C-alpha cells in the first residue's frame, strides 16, 4: 500500500499504538507492526530508525489524549472536589471491566523496558505523569485544598496503585477502595 510519507508514517504509528497497547511493547515485533500497517520492514525503518524510536513516538502520541481523558473524568463530575476525584477512580473501575483496557501505557512501557534502562521512554513517561500531577495540584489549589502539591502526589500514588490492582484483579471494588482513600485524604485538607 503506497501513500504519502506522512500518511505512511501515521499508519505505522497507528498500527504500533494498537499493538503495543493490546499486547505490550516487548511482545510486539517490527514484523507484526509492518504487517498491520501494510508496509515493508524497510519502509518502517525508513520512518522509525529502530523499535525504541517507534515506542517513544507511540508514547508521545498517547500523552495528550490520555491526559485529556484523565482531566475529563474529573471535570465532567459536578459537585465538590471530593466528588470529582471520586469520579476519576470510578472511571478506572468501569474501564477495567473491559477486556480491551490494559491500564496506563506509560507505566507499562517503562516496566517492560526497565531492564534496558531506556532513558527516552522513562523520560516521556515521567513527563506525562508530571503533567497530570501538576494539573491535579492546580485543580486542588483552585478548590481550596491545603498543600495541593503534596495531595496531588499522594493522589498519583493512589491512581497508579488502583490501576495496578485493577489490572491484576479486574475487580472494580479496588477502584472504589482507592476512591474512598482519596476522598478521605482530600477531606482532611479542604479549607
C-alpha positions as CSV (number, residue, x, y, z in Angstrom):
1,X,0.0,0.0,0.0
2,X,1.6,3.2,-1.1
3,X,0.8,6.7,0.1
4,X,2.4,10.0,1.0
5,X,5.3,9.7,3.5
6,X,3.3,11.4,6.3
7,X,0.3,9.1,5.8
8,X,2.6,6.0,5.8
9,X,4.3,7.2,9.0
10,X,0.9,7.8,10.6
11,X,-0.3,4.4,9.5
12,X,2.8,2.7,11.1
13,X,2.3,4.7,14.3
14,X,-1.4,3.8,14.4
15,X,-0.6,0.1,13.9
16,X,2.2,0.2,16.5
17,X,0.0,2.0,19.0
18,X,-2.8,-0.5,18.7
19,X,-0.5,-3.5,19.0
20,X,1.7,-2.0,21.8
21,X,-1.3,-1.2,24.0
22,X,-3.0,-4.5,23.4
23,X,0.0,-6.8,23.6
24,X,2.8,-4.9,25.2
25,X,5.9,-3.3,23.7
26,X,8.2,-6.2,24.2
27,X,5.7,-8.8,22.8
28,X,5.3,-6.9,19.6
29,X,8.0,-7.1,16.9
30,X,8.5,-4.9,13.9
31,X,7.4,-7.7,11.6
32,X,4.0,-7.6,13.1
33,X,3.8,-3.8,13.1
34,X,4.8,-3.7,9.4
35,X,2.2,-6.3,8.5
36,X,-0.5,-4.5,10.5
37,X,0.5,-1.2,8.8
38,X,0.7,-2.9,5.4
39,X,4.3,-1.7,4.8
40,X,7.6,-3.5,4.4
41,X,10.1,-3.5,7.3
42,X,12.3,-1.4,5.2
43,X,9.6,1.3,5.0
44,X,9.0,1.0,8.7
45,X,12.7,1.6,9.4
46,X,12.8,4.5,6.9
47,X,10.3,6.3,9.2
48,X,11.5,5.0,12.5
49,X,15.2,4.1,12.7
50,X,14.6,1.5,15.5
51,X,11.9,0.0,17.6
52,X,12.8,2.3,20.5
53,X,12.1,5.3,18.4
54,X,8.7,3.9,17.5
55,X,7.9,3.1,21.1
56,X,8.9,6.7,22.0
57,X,6.6,8.1,19.2
58,X,3.8,5.9,20.5
59,X,4.1,7.2,24.0
60,X,4.4,10.8,22.8
61,X,1.2,10.3,20.7
62,X,-0.6,9.0,23.8
63,X,0.3,11.9,26.1
64,X,-2.3,14.4,25.1
65,X,-5.3,12.0,24.7
66,X,-4.6,10.2,27.9
67,X,-4.1,13.4,29.8
68,X,-7.3,14.8,28.3
69,X,-9.2,11.7,29.3
70,X,-8.0,11.8,32.9
71,X,-8.9,15.5,33.2
72,X,-12.3,14.9,31.6
73,X,-13.0,12.1,34.1
74,X,-12.6,14.6,36.9
75,X,-14.1,17.8,35.4
76,X,-17.2,16.2,34.0
77,X,-18.4,15.5,37.5
78,X,-20.4,18.3,39.0
79,X,-20.1,18.8,42.7
80,X,-17.3,19.1,45.2
81,X,-13.6,18.3,44.7
82,X,-14.1,15.0,46.5
83,X,-17.0,14.1,44.1
84,X,-14.7,14.9,41.2
85,X,-11.7,12.9,42.4
86,X,-14.0,10.0,43.3
87,X,-15.3,10.2,39.7
88,X,-11.7,9.6,38.4
89,X,-11.4,6.4,40.3
90,X,-14.8,5.2,39.4
91,X,-13.9,5.7,35.8
92,X,-11.0,3.4,36.2
93,X,-13.3,0.8,37.7
94,X,-15.6,1.0,34.7
95,X,-12.7,0.8,32.2
96,X,-11.3,-2.3,34.0
97,X,-14.4,-4.2,33.2
98,X,-13.5,-4.1,29.5
99,X,-11.0,-6.8,28.3
100,X,-9.6,-4.1,26.0
101,X,-8.4,-2.0,28.9
102,X,-4.8,-2.6,29.7
103,X,-4.1,0.2,32.1
104,X,-1.6,3.0,31.8
105,X,0.5,2.8,28.6
106,X,3.3,4.8,30.2
107,X,3.8,2.7,33.3
108,X,3.5,-0.5,31.3
109,X,6.2,0.6,28.8
110,X,8.6,1.7,31.5
111,X,8.1,-1.6,33.4
112,X,8.6,-3.7,30.3
113,X,11.7,-1.8,29.2
114,X,13.2,-1.2,32.7
115,X,15.9,-3.8,32.4
116,X,17.2,-2.0,29.3
117,X,17.3,1.4,31.1
118,X,15.7,3.2,28.3
119,X,16.1,6.8,29.4
120,X,14.0,8.2,26.5
121,X,11.0,6.1,27.4
122,X,11.3,6.8,31.1
123,X,11.6,10.5,30.4
124,X,8.4,10.5,28.2
125,X,6.5,8.6,30.9
126,X,7.8,10.9,33.7
127,X,6.8,14.0,31.7
128,X,3.3,12.6,31.3
129,X,2.9,11.7,34.9
130,X,4.4,15.1,36.0
131,X,1.9,16.9,33.7
132,X,-1.1,15.2,35.3
133,X,0.3,15.7,38.8
134,X,0.8,19.4,38.0
135,X,-2.7,19.7,36.7
136,X,-4.1,18.0,39.8
137,X,-2.1,20.3,42.0
138,X,-3.6,23.4,40.2
139,X,-7.1,21.9,40.3
140,X,-6.8,21.1,44.0
141,X,-5.4,24.6,44.7
142,X,-8.3,26.2,42.9
143,X,-10.7,24.1,45.1
144,X,-9.0,25.4,48.3
145,X,-7.2,22.2,49.2
146,X,-4.3,22.8,51.6
147,X,-0.9,21.6,50.4
148,X,-2.1,20.9,46.9
149,X,1.4,19.7,45.6
150,X,1.6,17.1,48.4
151,X,-2.0,16.0,47.9
152,X,-1.5,15.7,44.1
153,X,1.5,13.5,44.7
154,X,-0.5,11.3,47.1
155,X,-3.3,11.0,44.6
156,X,-0.8,10.0,41.9
157,X,0.3,7.1,44.1
158,X,-3.4,6.1,44.6
159,X,-4.1,6.4,40.9
160,X,-1.2,4.1,39.9
161,X,-1.9,1.7,42.7
162,X,-5.5,1.5,41.7
163,X,-4.6,0.9,38.1
164,X,-2.2,-1.9,39.0
165,X,-4.7,-3.6,41.3
166,X,-7.4,-3.3,38.6
167,X,-5.1,-4.9,36.0
168,X,-4.3,-7.8,38.3
169,X,-7.8,-8.4,39.7
170,X,-10.2,-6.8,37.2
171,X,-12.4,-6.1,40.2
172,X,-14.0,-2.6,40.4
173,X,-14.0,-2.7,44.2
174,X,-10.3,-1.8,44.1
175,X,-11.3,1.5,42.3
176,X,-13.9,2.1,45.0
177,X,-11.4,1.4,47.8
178,X,-8.9,3.9,46.2
179,X,-11.7,6.4,45.8
180,X,-12.6,6.2,49.5
181,X,-8.9,6.7,50.4
182,X,-8.7,9.7,48.0
183,X,-11.8,11.3,49.4
184,X,-10.6,10.8,53.0
185,X,-7.3,12.3,52.0
186,X,-8.9,15.4,50.5
187,X,-11.5,15.9,53.2
188,X,-8.7,16.3,55.7
189,X,-7.2,19.1,53.6
190,X,-10.1,21.2,52.4
191,X,-10.0,24.7,54.0
